[in-house]
Amino acid sequence: VDLSAAIDGARKLKAFGIDGANVTDNPMARLRMSAIAVAALIQREVGLDAVVQMTTRDRNVMALQSDLLAAWALGVGTVLVLSGDPLKVGPYESIATRVGDVDSVGLARLIAQMNAGQLAAGETLLTPTGFLIASAANPLVDTLEKLKPKLDVGVRCLQTNIVYDVERFAEWFAPMVEAGVAERAAMLVGVTPPRSSRMLQYMHDRIPGIEVDDATFARMRGLEGSEAEAAGIEIAVEVIRGVRA
């Protein structure tokens, strides 16, 4: 319940000129405070735009809508719709139930209906919401057929998993551009400077949707401390240049 670290982190991001920050929703199936509460506080205290992640794993359709109404009332304007990491990757698999009334596309459709002034059971929402609907895109596996339904229901921003292999990303992205995906939704590509080989291995092995290429592993192998930090920043800069190209 101590939000000082989150507020301090948000202030540092804003000082660097960051435009917005994701607030995760029980990531890796581990319990955290409500992302909506944290996001609203960050916006109020720091003035940094917050992107609220919302998973369908933990809430039924009623609870999803209830939380969305609260988010809008508290000034949160962007929702990243997710199905959620599987319970088996966290400590709650034996005592929590995966709900999943809708998947991420269903949640995007639900939000679009609320933006149009209607709730799921047909009720009229007297004051419609105006959320920007964001969703995830996985360059490793997501096909055009998987992304198109998201765009069709109102997703206008796509965030990718962390990318290290730019050539593989480019092979995936080229047909997406040709099909008009980039014109229908902004594409935010995930880039993270690795701090160590251990961090890379953890992401590669444990975080769904992230795959580290052999060349990146080789560049970080055996490096520690400031050498590892410098190499990680260099890798991230090269990824950004490659993605832009």
QUIQUI-V888251 format. One record per residue. N is the residue number from 1. RES is the residue in one small letter. PHI is phi as a letter, one per 30 degrees, with the letter a starting at -180 (none if undefined). D_LAST is the distance of its C-alpha to the last C-alpha in Angstrom with 2 decimals. Layout:
<<N/RES/PHI/D_LAST> <N/RES/PHI/D_LAST>>
This chain:
<<1/v/none/43.29> <2/d/d/42.25> <3/l/c/39.12> <4/s/d/39.01> <5/a/d/36.13> <6/a/d/33.97> <7/i/d/34.90> <8/d/d/34.31> <9/g/d/30.87> <10/a/d/29.98> <11/r/d/31.31> <12/k/d/29.18> <13/l/d/26.01> <14/k/d/27.08> <15/a/d/27.88> <16/f/d/24.31> <17/g/i/23.18> <18/i/d/22.12> <19/d/d/22.41> <20/g/a/23.68> <21/a/b/24.76> <22/n/d/25.47> <23/v/c/29.14> <24/t/d/29.71> <25/d/c/32.59> <26/n/h/34.56> <27/p/d/31.53> <28/m/h/32.27> <29/a/h/35.52> <30/r/c/36.92> <31/l/d/38.94> <32/r/b/37.60> <33/m/d/38.83> <34/s/e/37.99> <35/a/d/34.38> <36/i/d/35.68> <37/a/d/38.14> <38/v/d/35.66> <39/a/d/33.08> <40/a/d/35.81> <41/l/d/37.09> <42/i/d/33.73> <43/q/d/33.26> <44/r/d/36.87> <45/e/d/37.12> <46/v/c/33.71> <47/g/i/32.17> <48/l/c/28.91> <49/d/d/27.71> <50/a/c/28.21> <51/v/c/26.68> <52/v/d/29.58> <53/q/d/28.99> <54/m/b/31.80> <55/t/c/32.76> <56/t/c/35.20> <57/r/d/36.61> <58/d/c/39.16> <59/r/b/40.33> <60/n/d/42.11> <61/v/d/41.46> <62/m/d/43.97> <63/a/d/42.51> <64/l/e/38.94> <65/q/d/40.14> <66/s/e/42.33> <67/d/d/39.51> <68/l/d/37.23> <69/l/d/40.04> <70/a/d/40.43> <71/a/e/36.73> <72/w/d/36.80> <73/a/d/40.11> <74/l/c/38.74> <75/g/j/35.80> <76/v/d/32.99> <77/g/c/30.73> <78/t/b/27.89> <79/v/b/28.61> <80/l/c/26.33> <81/v/d/28.33> <82/l/b/28.70> <83/s/d/31.27> <84/g/j/31.53> <85/d/d/31.57> <86/p/d/34.60> <87/l/e/37.80> <88/k/d/38.27> <89/v/d/35.62> <90/g/c/37.71> <91/p/d/41.40> <92/y/c/42.53> <93/e/e/42.50> <94/s/d/46.31> <95/i/b/47.21> <96/a/c/44.57> <97/t/c/44.11> <98/r/d/40.85> <99/v/d/41.34> <100/g/i/38.53> <101/d/e/40.31> <102/v/b/36.91> <103/d/c/33.48> <104/s/d/30.26> <105/v/d/30.25> <106/g/d/33.90> <107/l/d/33.26> <108/a/d/30.61> <109/r/d/33.26> <110/l/d/35.86> <111/i/d/33.90> <112/a/d/33.24> <113/q/d/37.00> <114/m/d/37.75> <115/n/d/35.50> <116/a/c/37.67> <117/g/j/40.82> <118/q/b/41.98> <119/l/c/42.55> <120/a/d/42.58> <121/a/c/46.35> <122/g/j/46.47> <123/e/d/47.37> <124/t/d/46.32> <125/l/c/44.21> <126/l/d/45.82> <127/t/c/42.90> <128/p/d/39.67> <129/t/d/36.69> <130/g/b/33.35> <131/f/d/30.88> <132/l/d/27.14> <133/i/c/26.73> <134/a/c/23.84> <135/s/b/23.48> <136/a/c/21.79> <137/a/b/19.38> <138/n/c/19.47> <139/p/d/16.67> <140/l/d/19.38> <141/v/b/21.94> <142/d/d/21.41> <143/t/c/21.71> <144/l/e/21.41> <145/e/d/25.19> <146/k/d/25.09> <147/l/d/22.67> <148/k/e/24.29> <149/p/e/27.60> <150/k/d/25.98> <151/l/d/24.51> <152/d/d/27.87> <153/v/c/29.82> <154/g/k/27.87> <155/v/d/24.89> <156/r/b/22.42> <157/c/b/20.12> <158/l/b/18.69> <159/q/c/18.11> <160/t/c/16.82> <161/n/d/18.44> <162/i/d/17.12> <163/v/c/14.26> <164/y/c/14.46> <165/d/d/13.61> <166/v/d/9.86> <167/e/d/10.79> <168/r/d/13.48> <169/f/d/11.57> <170/a/d/9.28> <171/e/d/12.72> <172/w/d/14.17> <173/f/d/11.78> <174/a/e/11.65> <175/p/d/15.42> <176/m/d/15.40> <177/v/d/13.40> <178/e/d/15.75> <179/a/d/18.67> <180/g/j/17.95> <181/v/d/17.53> <182/a/d/14.74> <183/e/d/17.20> <184/r/c/20.06> <185/a/b/18.75> <186/a/d/16.34> <187/m/c/14.19> <188/l/c/14.44> <189/v/c/12.80> <190/g/d/15.29> <191/v/b/14.69> <192/t/b/17.88> <193/p/d/18.83> <194/p/d/21.43> <195/r/c/24.76> <196/s/a/26.37> <197/s/d/26.61> <198/r/d/29.12> <199/m/d/26.74> <200/l/d/24.20> <201/q/d/27.14> <202/y/d/28.43> <203/m/d/25.25> <204/h/d/24.92> <205/d/d/28.61> <206/r/c/29.53> <207/i/c/26.82> <208/p/e/26.25> <209/g/j/22.75> <210/i/c/21.30> <211/e/b/20.94> <212/v/c/20.17> <213/d/d/19.25> <214/d/d/21.65> <215/a/d/19.40> <216/t/d/18.98> <217/f/e/22.72> <218/a/d/23.53> <219/r/d/21.79> <220/m/c/23.82> <221/r/d/27.02> <222/g/i/30.03> <223/l/c/28.47> <224/e/b/30.38> <225/g/h/30.64> <226/s/d/28.70> <227/e/d/27.13> <228/a/d/25.72> <229/e/d/24.53> <230/a/d/22.74> <231/a/d/21.10> <232/g/d/20.05> <233/i/d/18.43> <234/e/d/16.60> <235/i/d/15.35> <236/a/d/14.21> <237/v/d/12.37> <238/e/d/10.51> <239/v/d/9.79> <240/i/d/8.55> <241/r/d/6.18> <242/g/d/5.11> <243/v/d/5.37> <244/r/e/3.79> <245/a/d/0.00>>
